[in-house]
Amino acid sequence: MVTSDSTQETEKFRFVVDHPVLFKMPELHADDEKRILDGLYFLKDEFEGVYTLSTGRLIKEVDNCTHAIFVRFPSDKVLVDYYNSPPLLHIASEMGPFNHGEYTVDYSAYVDNNEKSIYRIGKEFYYGVEHLVFLKVKDGVSHEVVEDLIESIYQLAIQMDSMVVQITGGANNYIRNKVFSHAFVAHILSVELLEHFYKHPAYVKLWEEKIDPITSWALSVDYVPYHPSISS
């Protein structure tokens, strides 16, 4: 049987839906923080459709954002089910008194078609740093220019393979209040590599030539994934 190039390409990659969120919880401390991070962390076990999930406190607060979560789903339908699920509604109510706002981006992405990449399995993902960037592309920027940016973002994983484990990005399909138009998420191997990541020529070039000229707003944040068993 002859397999077309498009079929081979589909088999090489798996399409997923990624869901990064930034929370503004500056007054969250000690026991309340642990309780809420535990609740966010265990959503991956309480909602059957989650491919992978990480959460944590930002290394540095940006625009009053203090915490984040990154969740991956197999489809838009599963994401919608997640939005209406009792486990999420419960933890959202627990966060209510502390959460003074949030930014959400839902985007379609592609990853290598293997379990390690899809489910983010292994110590490379268990440790390290999540790097989230939310972008607001200016009105009037052409589709071709934006697509070129997204492709350049994916290329970072190749150009920076010594420090970046995986990177995804795309246009915001969030069904509610859409503040940002695009986002990307990279997983960096370690905290020690974070400074090198920011200074890497490929990353600097991406911002100078692709991001800054076409965006009116950008938020860049980092967090170390939270794990109940090793967190105080």
C-alpha positions in Angstrom: 0.0 0.0 0.0 1.3 3.5 -0.9 1.1 6.0 1.9 0.8 9.7 0.9 3.2 12.3 2.3 0.3 14.0 4.2 -0.6 10.7 5.9 3.0 10.1 6.9 3.2 13.6 8.3 0.0 13.0 10.3 1.5 9.8 11.7 4.7 11.6 12.6 2.8 14.1 14.8 -0.1 14.0 17.2 -2.4 17.0 17.4 -3.4 18.1 20.9 -5.0 21.1 22.7 -2.9 22.9 25.2 -4.3 25.1 28.0 -2.0 27.4 29.9 -3.5 29.7 32.5 -2.0 32.5 34.6 -3.6 33.3 38.0 -3.4 36.5 40.1 -3.3 35.3 43.7 -0.8 37.6 45.5 -2.4 37.0 48.9 -2.2 33.3 48.8 0.2 32.0 51.4 1.3 28.9 53.3 -1.5 26.4 54.0 -3.9 28.0 51.5 -1.4 27.8 48.8 -0.6 24.2 49.4 -4.2 23.3 49.5 -4.9 25.0 46.2 -1.8 23.8 44.4 -2.7 20.2 45.6 -6.2 20.7 44.1 -4.9 21.9 40.8 -2.2 19.2 40.7 -4.7 16.4 41.3 -7.1 17.5 38.5 -5.0 15.3 36.3 -6.3 12.3 38.3 -9.8 13.5 38.9 -10.6 14.4 35.2 -10.1 11.4 32.9 -9.4 13.3 29.7 -6.2 15.1 30.8 -3.1 14.0 28.9 -0.7 15.9 31.2 -0.7 18.7 33.8 1.7 20.9 35.7 1.2 23.8 38.0 3.2 26.0 40.3 4.1 29.4 41.7 5.8 31.7 39.3 9.5 32.3 39.9 8.9 36.0 39.4 5.5 37.8 39.6 4.5 39.5 36.3 1.5 41.8 35.9 0.3 40.6 39.3 0.3 37.0 38.1 1.6 34.7 40.8 0.7 31.1 39.8 0.1 29.1 36.6 -1.2 25.8 35.3 -0.6 24.0 32.0 -3.0 21.2 30.9 -3.0 19.2 27.7 -6.1 17.5 26.2 -6.8 15.3 23.2 -9.4 17.5 21.7 -11.5 20.7 22.0 -14.5 18.6 23.1 -12.6 17.2 26.1 -11.4 20.7 27.0 -15.0 21.9 27.0 -16.0 18.9 29.2 -13.1 19.9 31.5 -14.4 23.5 31.9 -17.7 22.1 33.1 -16.4 19.3 35.3 -17.1 19.1 39.0 -13.4 18.8 40.0 -12.5 22.0 38.2 -15.6 23.9 39.5 -14.7 22.8 43.0 -11.1 24.0 42.9 -12.2 27.2 41.2 -14.5 27.9 44.1 -11.7 27.2 46.5 -9.5 29.7 44.6 -12.3 32.3 44.4 -11.5 34.3 47.6 -7.8 34.6 46.5 -7.9 34.8 42.7 -8.1 38.4 41.5 -8.1 37.6 37.8 -6.6 35.2 35.3 -5.4 35.0 31.7 -6.2 31.9 29.6 -5.1 30.7 26.2 -6.4 27.5 24.6 -4.5 26.6 21.4 -4.3 23.6 19.0 -0.7 22.3 18.8 1.2 19.3 17.6 3.8 17.1 19.2 5.8 14.1 18.2 3.5 11.0 18.0 4.9 9.0 20.9 3.9 8.6 24.5 6.8 10.5 26.0 6.0 13.6 24.0 2.2 13.4 24.2 2.0 12.7 27.9 5.2 14.5 28.8 6.6 11.4 30.5 10.0 11.2 32.1 12.3 13.1 34.5 12.9 15.8 31.8 9.3 16.9 32.3 8.9 16.0 36.0 11.7 18.5 36.9 12.9 21.6 35.0 11.0 24.8 34.3 7.8 25.6 32.5 8.2 28.8 30.3 5.0 30.4 29.3 4.6 33.4 26.9 1.2 35.0 26.2 1.1 37.4 23.2 -1.3 40.0 21.9 -0.8 40.3 18.1 -1.5 43.8 16.7 -4.6 44.3 14.5 -3.9 44.1 10.8 -0.9 41.6 11.0 -1.3 39.1 8.2 -2.1 35.5 8.7 1.2 34.6 6.9 3.3 36.6 9.3 1.6 35.1 12.3 2.1 31.6 10.9 5.7 32.3 10.3 6.0 33.3 14.0 4.4 30.1 15.2 6.7 28.0 13.0 9.7 29.9 14.3 8.6 29.1 17.8 8.5 25.4 17.1 11.9 25.6 15.5 13.3 26.7 18.9 13.1 23.1 20.1 15.6 22.1 17.4 17.8 25.2 17.7 17.9 24.9 21.5 17.7 21.1 21.9 20.4 21.1 24.6 18.0 22.9 27.0 14.4 22.8 25.6 12.6 19.5 25.9 9.4 20.5 24.1 7.7 23.6 22.8 4.2 24.2 21.5 2.3 27.3 20.5 -0.7 28.6 18.6 -3.7 30.9 18.3 -6.0 31.4 21.2 -9.4 29.6 20.8 -10.5 30.4 24.3 -14.3 30.6 24.4 -14.7 33.3 27.0 -12.8 36.6 27.6 -10.0 36.4 25.1 -7.3 38.9 26.3 -4.3 37.4 24.4 -4.3 36.2 20.8 -1.5 33.6 21.0 0.8 31.8 23.4 3.6 29.3 23.5 4.9 27.0 26.2 8.4 25.5 26.4 9.8 23.1 29.0 13.4 23.8 29.9 15.6 21.1 31.4 16.6 22.9 34.6 16.4 26.1 36.6 20.2 26.5 36.1 19.7 26.6 32.3 17.0 29.4 32.5 19.4 32.3 32.2 21.2 30.6 29.3 17.8 30.0 27.6 16.9 33.7 27.8 20.3 34.7 26.4 20.4 32.1 23.6 20.9 33.8 20.2 17.9 31.9 18.7 15.6 33.1 21.5 16.8 36.7 21.4 16.4 36.7 17.6 12.9 35.3 17.9 11.9 38.3 20.1 13.7 40.9 18.2 12.6 39.8 14.7 9.4 37.9 15.1 7.6 38.9 18.4 8.3 42.5 19.2 7.4 44.0 15.7 4.0 42.4 15.6 2.7 42.4 19.3 1.3 45.1 21.5 1.6 43.1 24.7 3.6 40.1 25.8 3.8 38.3 29.2 6.7 35.9 29.8 6.7 33.8 33.0 8.4 30.7 34.4 7.6 28.2 37.1 9.0 25.0 38.6 6.4 22.3 38.5 4.8 21.6 41.9 4.8 18.1 43.3 3.0 17.5 46.6 5.4 14.8 47.8 8.5 17.1 47.6 6.8 20.4 48.5 6.5 21.8 52.0 
